[in-house]
Amino acid sequence: MRWGIRAIVGGSFGEIFFGNCVMLGIPCLRASQEDIEWLQKAIGKSPQQPVTVDVEKQEVRFGDRVIKATAPDGPRNQLVNGTWDSTAVLLEAGAAIEATAGKLPYVKGY
């Protein structure tokens, strides 16, 4: 991961930023402002303590505290199932794509 960033927790995300993160495999989870402020302060006091982000359970753990953090179902499922990389998904489906293209009259001969 670039710069060591493996997940982002915030109050909201711009649509393009969020989409770009998903394409890179970086989960963006939304949490309440109160939880975000607590997390920032706690990390500031104990920066060496690991932060655990569980995308499937939609939670962030720091020390003994568990914070509810949500992600939309579609991107969350892509990240959990490893299908966030659309290029890799297409490359793996090459035979199926060729079979479908062969059935389309406007694609034959190209």
LINLINPE-V602229 format. One record per residue. N is the residue number from 1. RES is the residue in three letters. PSI is psi in whole degrees, -180 to 180 (none if undefined). NEAR is the number of other C-alpha atoms within 10 Angstrom. D_CENTER is the distance of its C-alpha to the mean C-alpha in whole Angstrom. Layout:
# LINLINPE-V602229
n=N res=RES psi=PSI near=NEAR d_center=D_CENTER
n=N res=RES psi=PSI near=NEAR d_center=D_CENTER
This chain:
# LINLINPE-V602229
n=1 res=MET psi=142 near=9 d_center=13
n=2 res=ARG psi=135 near=5 d_center=15
n=3 res=TRP psi=13 near=5 d_center=16
n=4 res=GLY psi=7 near=6 d_center=15
n=5 res=ILE psi=120 near=9 d_center=12
n=6 res=ARG psi=-15 near=14 d_center=9
n=7 res=ALA psi=158 near=17 d_center=7
n=8 res=ILE psi=132 near=14 d_center=9
n=9 res=VAL psi=127 near=21 d_center=11
n=10 res=GLY psi=178 near=16 d_center=13
n=11 res=GLY psi=-35 near=14 d_center=15
n=12 res=SER psi=166 near=13 d_center=14
n=13 res=PHE psi=141 near=14 d_center=12
n=14 res=GLY psi=148 near=8 d_center=14
n=15 res=GLU psi=-45 near=9 d_center=13
n=16 res=ILE psi=-45 near=9 d_center=13
n=17 res=PHE psi=-47 near=11 d_center=11
n=18 res=PHE psi=-47 near=18 d_center=8
n=19 res=GLY psi=-41 near=16 d_center=9
n=20 res=ASN psi=-40 near=12 d_center=9
n=21 res=CYS psi=-44 near=18 d_center=6
n=22 res=VAL psi=-43 near=19 d_center=5
n=23 res=MET psi=-26 near=18 d_center=8
n=24 res=LEU psi=-4 near=14 d_center=8
n=25 res=GLY psi=21 near=20 d_center=5
n=26 res=ILE psi=112 near=18 d_center=4
n=27 res=PRO psi=139 near=26 d_center=3
n=28 res=CYS psi=115 near=27 d_center=6
n=29 res=LEU psi=140 near=25 d_center=8
n=30 res=ARG psi=136 near=20 d_center=11
n=31 res=ALA psi=167 near=21 d_center=15
n=32 res=SER psi=155 near=16 d_center=18
n=33 res=GLN psi=-40 near=12 d_center=20
n=34 res=GLU psi=-45 near=9 d_center=22
n=35 res=ASP psi=-38 near=18 d_center=20
n=36 res=ILE psi=-45 near=17 d_center=18
n=37 res=GLU psi=-41 near=12 d_center=22
n=38 res=TRP psi=-45 near=13 d_center=23
n=39 res=LEU psi=-43 near=19 d_center=20
n=40 res=GLN psi=-46 near=11 d_center=21
n=41 res=LYS psi=-44 near=12 d_center=24
n=42 res=ALA psi=-42 near=14 d_center=24
n=43 res=ILE psi=-38 near=15 d_center=22
n=44 res=GLY psi=-35 near=10 d_center=24
n=45 res=LYS psi=-31 near=10 d_center=27
n=46 res=SER psi=67 near=11 d_center=25
n=47 res=PRO psi=-18 near=11 d_center=23
n=48 res=GLN psi=-14 near=8 d_center=24
n=49 res=GLN psi=134 near=11 d_center=22
n=50 res=PRO psi=148 near=11 d_center=19
n=51 res=VAL psi=128 near=14 d_center=16
n=52 res=THR psi=124 near=13 d_center=14
n=53 res=VAL psi=120 near=22 d_center=11
n=54 res=ASP psi=101 near=16 d_center=11
n=55 res=VAL psi=-42 near=20 d_center=8
n=56 res=GLU psi=-45 near=14 d_center=10
n=57 res=LYS psi=-10 near=11 d_center=13
n=58 res=GLN psi=57 near=17 d_center=11
n=59 res=GLU psi=156 near=19 d_center=13
n=60 res=VAL psi=131 near=21 d_center=14
n=61 res=ARG psi=134 near=16 d_center=17
n=62 res=PHE psi=113 near=16 d_center=19
n=63 res=GLY psi=-131 near=12 d_center=23
n=64 res=ASP psi=-4 near=5 d_center=24
n=65 res=ARG psi=139 near=8 d_center=22
n=66 res=VAL psi=126 near=13 d_center=19
n=67 res=ILE psi=134 near=17 d_center=17
n=68 res=LYS psi=126 near=15 d_center=16
n=69 res=ALA psi=124 near=23 d_center=12
n=70 res=THR psi=156 near=20 d_center=11
n=71 res=ALA psi=147 near=18 d_center=8
n=72 res=PRO psi=147 near=11 d_center=9
n=73 res=ASP psi=-48 near=10 d_center=10
n=74 res=GLY psi=-60 near=9 d_center=10
n=75 res=PRO psi=-37 near=21 d_center=6
n=76 res=ARG psi=-46 near=21 d_center=6
n=77 res=ASN psi=-38 near=15 d_center=9
n=78 res=GLN psi=-45 near=17 d_center=7
n=79 res=LEU psi=-41 near=20 d_center=5
n=80 res=VAL psi=-39 near=14 d_center=8
n=81 res=ASN psi=-4 near=10 d_center=11
n=82 res=GLY psi=23 near=13 d_center=10
n=83 res=THR psi=22 near=16 d_center=10
n=84 res=TRP psi=-25 near=22 d_center=8
n=85 res=ASP psi=95 near=14 d_center=10
n=86 res=SER psi=-32 near=12 d_center=13
n=87 res=THR psi=-45 near=11 d_center=16
n=88 res=ALA psi=-39 near=11 d_center=16
n=89 res=VAL psi=-44 near=12 d_center=16
n=90 res=LEU psi=-43 near=12 d_center=19
n=91 res=LEU psi=-37 near=10 d_center=20
n=92 res=GLU psi=-23 near=11 d_center=20
n=93 res=ALA psi=23 near=11 d_center=22
n=94 res=GLY psi=-47 near=11 d_center=25
n=95 res=ALA psi=-42 near=11 d_center=28
n=96 res=ALA psi=-38 near=11 d_center=26
n=97 res=ILE psi=-45 near=12 d_center=26
n=98 res=GLU psi=-39 near=10 d_center=29
n=99 res=ALA psi=-43 near=10 d_center=31
n=100 res=THR psi=-44 near=11 d_center=30
n=101 res=ALA psi=-36 near=14 d_center=31
n=102 res=GLY psi=-20 near=14 d_center=34
n=103 res=LYS psi=-10 near=10 d_center=35
n=104 res=LEU psi=118 near=9 d_center=34
n=105 res=PRO psi=-31 near=8 d_center=38
n=106 res=TYR psi=-2 near=9 d_center=36
n=107 res=VAL psi=-23 near=10 d_center=34
n=108 res=LYS psi=137 near=9 d_center=37
n=109 res=GLY psi=3 near=6 d_center=39
n=110 res=TYR psi=none near=6 d_center=36
